[in-house]
Every structure is written in structure tokens, then in C-alpha cells.
């Protein structure tokens, strides 16, 4: 049976490397499409939880995972030798930046090396991890072809960018359109067939992996640049005594030529603060300096410091000093109603507050405890007694559930709302970014 026949009949054995925010939802959808799926991860805890049917990713339905595991359609392992049994392997591992904001492809290269050891004829390998244009052809392909097998003939290789938006109630893995670019036309054909089999959304093909890789970079660069514009406009508007939130709402009434973006204490998540700098890194190879992207990054990075400066001014107006003040942060997740802390601007806000010797407490109904730079923080219980000890509160995450903003605002001297989540609550002691 050919690979295409295995895909169309759902008889292919599918491997997913990396069982995080991208990999586990994808593994679940592949298993729901009828494939036998093996998830690979280096974290034993994740593997054990999957095999016990215990979910740890918000976008995965608990009952779906449990049923698939019980039915034998999905299991997990740390044993990479099982890759040799797979017909299709998808790589969904992290692609962080180092301290110099340069790409760290260690997770990708390690994964590909493991695949290469078990690569066989008729195998399809797809990379979903976000990276710079050229990674699939320049990094992944040479490792796989060291085996002597030829791409497009003996095995197939493609790139398809992940488009996960944690907490999005409308678009999940299954109904989000896909972009696929294969190294050869045969690679594209097989990868497209695989995604069409598991998704209920359109699958769009591009000329090569480079176009697919660039697609993801463009999507997130668009966002980081426009968020930076919103942040800079909010700083200027504040100095001019203008309510920026009213301005952006007014501008959004225009039915063409404008898309609203909103300011905040910075940019979080694994994609927006990181992906554009993969292009910045690669552009240097072509003697080009991506000034707009780097400037946008600088503006967004500054916002965590800026909101602390604004908070200090609000304390000062009340004859209080930031040094020694009891500050309550409301929310540490990078976006509302999820538990994801990756690149959360709230963490940078905490750093700036503590550098100014403030005593920082936090409350987040989704994050009960976390460790940042070797220090452990625990979410406090919101009581009237606690709030009486607080000198000021700052909203750093727009949680719509689990936070009683009205109760908090009535019992603390003031609330600094960096997300405009209190809009319409008619609270007198709230200051908005």
C-alpha cells in the first residue's frame, strides 16, 4: 500500500513530536480522523498524563483525549525508536530565541536527527514549528538526506506553519485554514492530502517551504508592528490628555482601511514576541536590516517599564511611594482566560516593580502558582482584609472570568487598568492606560 493510499484510508501510523500547545491538539485531531497516533515528548510527565487520558492543554476537550486513549487511537512515549513504525511524522517543538534574540533551532535539529535514524521509504515529514524562511531546505533536508534517501522520491518533506491561538473560542486546530509548502510537488501533494484528511478547513498550497515559512512570519510581524503602533499612540495620547481607547473605538467605525489594535503592558505568547525576530536574523544574511520589526520590538518591550512608571505616578498623586508599596497584579497569563505564561508581559512588570522595591502580590484564577527566575509566586486569595493592605492594583491580563473587578476596585485606593477590561463598569477609582 502506498503512502497516499494509507493517508486516504486513515491507515497511516502518525507520529507527533512535541506534545505542547501545538502538538497535543494536532495529535488529538489526527486520532479523531481515524489515524493511529503516537505522541513523542522528552517530558515523562506529559507522556504519563496523555497515556492516563489526563488533559493539560486548554484547547483540548478532556473527554476527547480520554476516549481516544481508551480506544487505543492515541498514546505517548519517550522512546524515539517507535518513529521507525510511523508513516507520517509532524514536528511541533519549541523554537525559542536566545538572550541575543537569535533563533535557537536545537529542538528542531534534535528532532530531525532522531527521525533521520529511523527514516524509511514512503515516510512523510512535516515541520510545523515556526522558524525563519529556509529552515526546511537548509537545516532539515540535509540531515534527512544524509541517510542516502532522496526527497520527493524516497520520502516527502514539507512545512506547514502552526496557527494556534490559545483560548480562541471560534478557531481551533480543526477549523483553522492551513498553508502547506513541500520541497517538491510530490511532497506538497502528500502533505496536503494528510491535512485535508484531518481538518475541516481549506488547505492552501504554496510554491515551496520558504513561502510557507514566510507566511507565518508575515502573519505575526503584521501583529507585532500594529500592536507597537497602538502602544506608541497610547503613550502620546496620554501625554496629550486624550483617551486613546475612545479614539481607537471611534476609528474602528470606519468600514475600510482600518483594523483596531489595542495597547497594553507588552506583547506575550510564544509567537508574536518571537517569530518576527527569526526574519530579522535571516535578513542579515541578505544584507538587510529590518528596522521596522526591531523598532516595533523595542516599543513593545518598553511598555512593561512604561506601565510601572505610570503606576508610580498614580501612587505619587496619592502621596505614596512605589518603594515599599503593596502592589496587587491582576493576571499573569499572557492573554485573557487562559493559563499560558509564555513571554507574558506581566512577568516583566513584576521585574520592574521589584527593582523599584515594591512588594508584589498577584491574583490569577487560571495560574495558581509559577516560578520565574528561580523565585516562586503564589496567587493570593482576594478578601476584604487583604485589599485593605493594598496601595494600588494593576490589571495586567484581561480575564473576563474569575475576577471580581468591582469588588477589588471598591476596596483598594485605585486600580490601573492596562487592558481596558473595566470598560462599562462605571468604577470611579480606575485609571486606564
Secondary structure, DSSP 8 states (H G I E B T S, - for coil): --HHHHHHTT--EEEEE--STTHHHHHHHHHHTT-EEEEE-S-HHHHHHHHTT----TTS-HHHHHHHHHTTSEEEES-GGGGGG-SEEEE-----B-TTS-B--HHHHHHHHHHHHH--TTEEEEE-S---TTHIIIIIHHHHHTTS--BTTTEEEEE------TT-SS--TTTS-EEEEESSHHHHHHHHHHHHHH-SS-EEE-SSHHHHHHHHHHHHHHHHHHHHHHHHHHHHHHHTT--HHHHHHHHTT-SSS-------S---SSSHHHHHHHHHHHHGGGT---HHHHHHHHHHHHHHHHHHHHHHHHHHHTT--STT-EEEEE--SSSTTS---TT-HHHHHHHHHHHTT-EEEEE-TT-SEEEETTEEEE-----HHHHTT-SEEEE-S---SS--HHHHHHHSS-EEESS-TTTTS--TTEEE-
